[in-house]
Amino acid sequence: MHTTIKKVTIKSYLDFAQLIKEYQGSHEENRVFALKHKGALENPSKLVMLWTKTNLFRLRETADSENFLHHFSSVSNLIGFLFLLMGFFAGIGLLSYSGHAPVNIIYYLLFAMMIPLLSMLITIFSMISGGEVSNFFNLFFSLHWVEKFVNLFAFNSKIKTLNSSFPQTLKKWIFIHRLQLFSLLFSVGLLLSLLVMVVSKDIAFSWSTTLNVTPMAFHELLSWVAKPWEFLVPSAIPSVELVEMSQYFRLGETLNKEMVQNADKLGAWWQFLAMVTLIYAIFLRAILWLVSRYAYQKQLEKDFLEIEGMEMLIREFQTPYVSTEAPKVEQHLDIVEETDAQVKQNRRRAFNNIVGWNFSADEIALVNDSKEIKGVHIDIVGGSHTFSKDQEIARQISRTVLLYVKSWEPPTMDFVDFLELLIESKKVDEIHVYPLGTVGRYYASDAKEVAVWKRKIQGLKSKKVWVIDA
């Protein structure tokens, strides 16, 4: 069966956690569901999500996931937009140029490289740690305090309860995953501000520090910073000449004559700053975001399988509802009581055709699973089906046929007519009539019920027909 379900999500986690408290289904129902989705049996998570989606209508109240995800996505979109704006306006502030003093690139490098690298380092420590240690590292991130502020508003108390119901490790990865995304948006805003300012204004960049750093030493440091792109974009590496003419000494309110004479060349720094932002603030952050996304998904799948009630449901999916061991060994009994010529001691496990008289598809699947019987073609006849439809099916049947009947229902004329069609068909070699008892009795038939079927069929006087006594 085709389905679009591919992986565990927060929605599927919350939906199952809510549904399993209200509805567990019977072993029979759950096993039939698993048999109808055999392709998903090897993936318990996928099968459980299919089961949840199918039975979600049984919830007495609105799904908790709808309320939670509405709140969660709204807050996430708001915070994401705020981080993008903060990055953009931080860049505008750092790149503001009045014409009296050049823009110090060290301030910009602080936000475009040093703080992001420090943030990513702390994030890695948080990833590999757990418990209180991980919570301690979270205090260093602005997202932690932004979320604290947002939670002060009067949101639905049930949403907060659902959020607190997540395992602690899963909450850690949700936070880390969102943190990388919002930090990435901040850096994108920073890069956008740089591009906007460079296009709209003529900015003179410089570098200045109280530390005793020579232009040659500063150039060597910048060359190491530019290693990732030195072969791809060599023009984005500042030359020694540019570094020398860009050193700014703040003496009163005037610029030295050399900087004034070379003001048109000082704007060349923007390529270096753009590459720094792209590599250290965006590219590395994107990698960390992908890593956190993968780890978050793995943790979500792990915790999904540990929800209370999950183990029982999966066991019922995988365990046949009826024991394959019958109270006694099934034997094929010749419908002619006077001879043993057609008695077979072995039990067939495979048939070319399996036909259920007045059975549903789910019931046949459950019987086949219980008895470990397989069929190439499986059909349903009798009941609400028209006789013309039954005739069409009878014409398509060939070789050996297993015919399920309900032992407690005496054979009707409709059934006898259908059986005669099979007997008369030259394509049919043998017909095994299998009277089945109720599911509660493990399909065991009463001896008197089987005797009724044997006497009825015996009158047909056909050596093609056998009765299976279970």
N, C-alpha and C positions, 0 to 999 in steps of 0.2 A: 504494500500500500504506500502510495506516494505521500510524503509529508514534508512540510517546510521546517519542522523542528530540527534544529541542528545542535544547539548547545544550551546548557543551563543558564538561566537568567535570574535576576532578582525577582522578576514577576513569577516565574515557575517555582522558585523557592518559596515565596510567600503563599502562592496559590495552593501548593501541595500541603504546606504546614497547616493552613486553615482547613483544607478539605479533609485531611486524614483525621482531624478531630471530630468531624461530623459524620463522615461516611468512610467505611473501610471496605465495603463489599464482601461478599461471601467467597470462600475458596473456589467454589464452582464458577462464579461469575468472573473472578480474577484470572482463573486458568483459561477460561474460554477467551477472554480478552487477549491473553498472551498468545494463544494459538492463532487468533485472527491477525496478529502482528508478529509472525514468526521472524520476520526480517530484523526486528528490533530486540529479539530475545538476547542477543549477544551484547547489547548495550543497555544495561538496567536503567540508567538515567534517562535515556531516550524513551524507553518503554513506560517509565513512570510519568514522564511529561505528557505522553500521549494519553495515558489513563487519566491524568489530572484534567487535561483539556476536554476529554470526553465526558467526564463526570462533574465538571465545574457547575453545571446547572443545578446540582443538588444543594448548593450552598443556600442557606436560609437568609443570609444577608449579602449585601454587596461585597465583592471580593476586596479583601484588605489591600491587595496590590494596587488597585485602582487609586485609592486615596493616597497611599504611600508614594507611588510613582508620580502622581500629579504634584504632590508637594516637593518630592525629591528633584524632579526635573525642573520645576519652576525655580526653586532655590539655586540649583546648579547653573541654570541659564543666567540667572541674575548675577551670581558670583562670577561666572565666566566673563560676562560682559563688563563687570566692574574691574576685573583684573586686566582685561584688554584696554579699558580706558585708563587705568592707573599706569600701565606700561607706556601708553601713548603720551599722556601728560607728563610722566616722569621724564621721558625723552625730550619733550618740548622744553621743560624746565632746565634740563641739563644742557641743551643746545641753544638756549636763548643767547642772542648776541646783540649787544647794543651799539657796537662800533667803538666803544671806549676801551674794552679789554677783550682779548680773544677767548674762545671756548677752551677750557682746560680738558684735554682728552682723558686725563687720569680719572676725573669724576665720572665720565661716561664709561670708562673701562671697569670702574667699580661696580656699576649696575649691569653691564653687558657681559662681564666675564668673571670677576672675582666673587661677587655675591652668588651668581648661579652655580659656580663650581663648589662653593662652600655649601650651598643648599643641597646640591646633588650628593655631596659627600655625607652630609647628615642623613639624607634620605636612605643611602645605602646602609648606614649604621642602623637605621630604623628597620629596614627590610630584614636584616640578619638577626635582629634582636626581637624580643617578645616581652609581653607583660608590661610591667611598670617601666622598664628601660625604654621600650618603644614609646610609651606614653610621654616619657620625659623628653624625648627627641621631638615629639609633636609640638611641644611648647615653643620651639624655635621658629615655627612656620606661621606666617600671617593667616593662612587658611583656618588654622585652629581657632584663632581669636575672632575671625570673621564669622565662623559657624556659631561660636558662643554668642555673638551679638545677634545673629539671625534667630537663634532659638529663644531669645527673650520675647519675641513677638508671640501673640496668642494663636499659635497653630493648634491644630487638633491634637488633643492629648493622646489619642489612639495612635497617631503617627509616631510620636515619641516612644510609645510602648513597643511598637513594632521594631523601631530602630534599635532599641535596647535589647530586643529578643535575639538579635544576630549574635553568633559566637564572637568572642573578643578578637580572635585572630582575623575573622572575616571583616570585622569593622576596621581593623588596622589596614587591611589591603584596600578596602573601599576608600579610606582616607588618603592613602598613598597614591592610589590611581587617580583620584580627583585632583590631588595636589600637583601631580606632574602635568595634567591637562591645563589647569589654571596658570601654572608657572609658564607653560609654553605659550599661552595666550598673552601673558604679560610681556614676554620677550618679543612676540610678534608685534605687539603694540609699540614696543621700544624701537624695533627696526622700521616700522611704518613712520614713526615720528622723525627718525633720522632721514629717511628718504624724502619726506614732505619738506623738512627744513632745508635740505640740500637743494631741492628743486626750487623752492620759493624764496630762498634767501642766499646771499653771498656770505658764507661763514668763514671766519679765519680761526683755524684751530692752532692750539699750542700745547705745550706741556710745562708744568711747573711743580716743583716740590721743594720743601724745606731741607730735605735730605741732600747730602753732597753727592749727587749723581751726575756723572759726566755724560755728554751726548753720545760718546762711543759706547759706554756701558748701557745706556738706555736703548740705543739702537740694537745692541746684541740681545737685550731682553726681548725687544719687539720681534726680532728675527726668530727667536725660539717660539714666541706666541704664534707667529705666522707660518710655522713649519707645516701644518696640515694643508695649506693651500699654496705653498711656494712654487710648485710646479704647474698648478692649474691656473692660478691668477697671480703671476709674479708682479703685476702692476699694483697689486694691493699690499705690497710690502714697502713701508716708508724707507727712503734712502738715507744715507748718513747725512747728506747735505740738507734734506728736509728736516731731519731731527735737529741738526745744529741751528738752522735758521728759525726753528719753531720754539726753542727754549725761551721761556718768558720769565723775566725778573720783574717783580712788581716793585717799582721805585716811585712812590707817589702815585700820580694819576696819568703818567705818560708812558708811551711805548718806546722801546729803543728804535733807533733809526733803521737798523737792519730789518726789523720786522715790518716796519712801515713800507720800506722799499720792496719787500717780497710778499706783501699782503695777498697778491693774486695767486701765489703758489701755496699758501697755507691751507687752502681748501682741499688740497689733494689727500688730506688725511681721511676723508669720508669713506674712501674705498676700503681702507684698512679697518675702520670702525664697523663698516657694514659686514665685512667678512668675520670679524670677531663676534659680532652679534649672531650671525647666521650659524657659525660653527659651534661656539661655546655656549650660547644661550638657547639656540633653537635646535640644532642638529643633535647635540648630546642629550638635551632634554627630551627630544622625540624618541631617542633610543631608550632612555630610562622609562619613558611613558609606555613604550611597547613591552618592556620587561615587566613593569608593574601590572600592565593589563593581562599579560600571560599568567603571572603569579596570582593575581586576583581571580582569574577564571578558574585556575586549578583549585584554589582554596574554596571557591564557591561550589564547585563540583564535589569536592570532598565533604564539605559541610552539608550539602544537599542530601548525600547518601547517608548521613548520620542523623537526619531528622527522625524523631520518635515515630515509630510505625512503619518506617521505610523498610527495615529488615524483614518484618513480617510480610509486607506486601510483595517484595521481591521473591521471598520464599514460596509464596502461593503462586506467583507467576511461573516459577520454575519447577514446581512439584505437581505431578499428575494428581488430579482430584480423587481418582479412584485407584486403589492398589491394583497393580498388574497381576497380583497373585489371586486367583479365584479360589473359593472354598474347595473345589475339586478340579482335576484336570479336565479341560473341555474335550469332548470327543464328538466326532461326526457320527451321527446315528443314521443308519439306512432307514428310509421311510418304509421299506418292506420288512416287516418284522420276522418273516420266515427265513431270511437269508442274511448272511454276514458278508456277502461278496463285496458290498460297497462301503463297508465300515472303514474309516480312516482314523488312525491313532494320532497322526501328527496334526499340529495346529498351524494353519497357514497364517502368514504375517503380511502377505501382499496379494492384492487382487487387481485385476485390470479395471473392474468397475465396482464401486460401492454405491448402493442405492438405499435410501432411507424412506420407508413407507410412513408418511405422516410424521416425519421428523423435521426439525429445523436444521439449518446449516450449523448453528452453534452446537446443537445436541450431537450431531454426527461427528463434529470435530472433537468433542469431549469424549465420545465413545472410542473413536480411533486412538486418541491419546491414551486413554485408560487401558485399552487392550493391546496397545503397541501394534496396531494394524495400519497398513498404508494402502492407498489406492491411487491408481493413475487418474481415473475419472470418478468424480463424486457427484451424484445427482439426488434430487428430492422429488418424490412422486406422492400421489395420494393427497388426502386432506383437501385443501382448497384448490388444488390443481385440477384442471379439466382433464377429462379422459383423452382428449385429442393431444394435449400436451404430453400426457404419460405415454401415449402411443409413439410420439415423435422420439422421446427418450429411449423407449424400448428398441426402436429400430437402430439406434446408434450404439447400443450395448453389444459387446463381443467378449468371447473367451470366457473366463471364469468370473462369476458375479457373486458378490456378497450382498444379501438383501436383509437389511435391518427391519424388524417389525417389533411392535410393542406386545409383549407376551400376554398382558392382561386384556388386550383388545382382541376379540375373536375375529378370525378372518372373514372379511366381507366379500360380497360378489365382485365389487370393484377390484379388490386385491386379487381375487382368483382370476379375473379377466386379464389383469396386468401380468400375472405369473404365467398364464397360458401364452401370452404374446412372447414372453422370453423362452418358454419351452419350444414354441413353434419356430423360433428364429434359428436359422442354420449357423449364424455367427456365434451363438452362445454354446459353450461346451458344458459348463456346470453352473448350477444355481445353488448357493448355500444360504438357506433361510436361517436367520439368527434371531430368535425371539429374545428380547432384552427385558429385564425387569426394571424397576425404578432406580433412579440414581441413588436414593437413600439405601437401597439394598445392594449397592455395588453391582447393579445390572443383573443380579442373580434372578433366574426365573423359577417360578413355582412348578413343581413336577406336573401338577394337574393342568396348568396353563400350557405347558409344552406338549402334553399329551393331546390337548385339543387341536393344536396346530399340526401335530403329526397325523392325527386321524383325518383332518381336513385335506391335507396335502397328499396323503396316501391314496386318496381316491383319484388323483390325477394320473396315477400309474405311469409316472415318468422317471426313468433312471437318471435324468439330468438333475433332479432335485434332491438336496440333502437338508437335513435339519441339524442345527448345532444346539446341543443342550448345554446351557451354561449354568 
